[in-house]
Amino acid sequence: MIPNDYRGVALIAPVTVPYVRFSEHGAARFIGRALAGLVRQSGIAKQQIDGLCISSFTLEPDSVVSLTEHFGLAPRWLEQLPFGGASGVIGLRRAARAIQCGDADIIACIGGDTAQPGRFTATVADFSEFSKQAVHPYGGAGPNAPFSLITQRYMDTFGATREDFGRICIAQRYNANHNPDALLGHKPLNMAGYLNARPIAGPLHLYDCVMPCAGADGFLVTSVERARDLQLPYVSILAADERHNAFSEDPVQVRGGWLLFQESLYRRAGLGPGDIDVLQTYDDYPVICMLQLEGLGFCEPGTAPAFVRATPLTFDGGGLPHNTNGGQLSVGQAGCGYLGVVETLRQLNRSAGAHQVPGARIGMVSGYGMVNYDRGLCAAAAILARGDL
């Protein structure tokens, strides 16, 4: 029987293929470069990788199995995860179970996308049957429309202000200013700049909206024994969970599935919110960060605005280091939520460079994805620890 924990599993070799705003290359090229980076960083021969887990919005018509021919792999375990921004966390969770079961010895988990002019419009238009039949015939405006509804609903329900959302965006831009790989890291942001940015949809202005781009992130999942044999720093999984289509009775989303497994997640890890040294939340829009802060127990439901007013969120601010590399709002959006996983691994391995959180030992990463018109359907989270704890 599979144990209720992830004992014996190691996460190693976080890699990033630097993000670019647009690219003439397809998603397979970015995913392939991430795979090459995993091989170089780990010292593992490509032929030893016998599991492959892929997430991408822009890979079609290719799939994970066609990539095996592109890359010259012969794996015995494959997974393709269509869960949007929750895919990175779900990928590490399912790959870990495959390692425990002996279905594979070394699994490459990669999220990658391209960004070509017109491609995002096509992706949004064909996102799901729900969006094609129930939204776009009436003039659907892409993701900004549903997130404007979610943001306005949250503001009306809990009294959040634009300044509250701005505190999240400004802290992340500060973090990005210390990350040379952040696409917007060279552009400082203050509250006046945030508030005066051009309006996009409803309460959303320019800096509330994530920027799609091209790039990839990845990591390897293997056994602790193998990681030690390779003399590679590794991260352990203390607990992880996921929930889909939670609270479907809410007219517009103001909470997510994290609330349904929050207590058991901490109980299995033997920790509480106060033990978390670094937190990476999925941040396509700042309101979703607030839902995760609440859903993961850092504050009570409806109180995230007060929390961000009182709590420094920068990597060096002494509060709760949050989205320490700048998050998607300042780094860019590619790869279905792998950005937060890879950043957590770097923080715990003490390899984050100029935005390193001193003494980071325990990290949490959460994911959110697959938004139809008024809610995101997928929620996931994991608590990770330095391998030498």
Buried (B, 14 or more C-beta within 10 A) or exposed (E): EEEEBBEBBBBBBBBBBBBBEEBEBBBBBBBBBBBBBBBEBBEBEEEEBBBBBBBBBBBEEBEBEEBBEEBEBEBEBBBBBEBBBBBBBBBBBBBBBBBBEEBBBBBBBBBBBBBBEEBBEEBBEEBBEEBEEEBBEEEBEBBBBBBBBBBBBBBEEBEBEBBBBBBBBBBBBBBBBBBEBBBBBEEEBEEEBBBEBEEBBBBBBBBBBBBBBBBBBBBBBBBBEBBEEBEBBBBBBBBBBBBBEBBEEBEBBBBBBBBBBBEEBBEBBEBEBEBBBBBBBBBBBBBBBBBBBBBBBBBEEBBBBBBBEEBBBBBBBEBBBBBBBBBBBBBBBBBBBBBBBBBBBBBBBBEBEEBBBEEBBBBBBBBBBBBBBBBBBBBBBBBBBBBEE
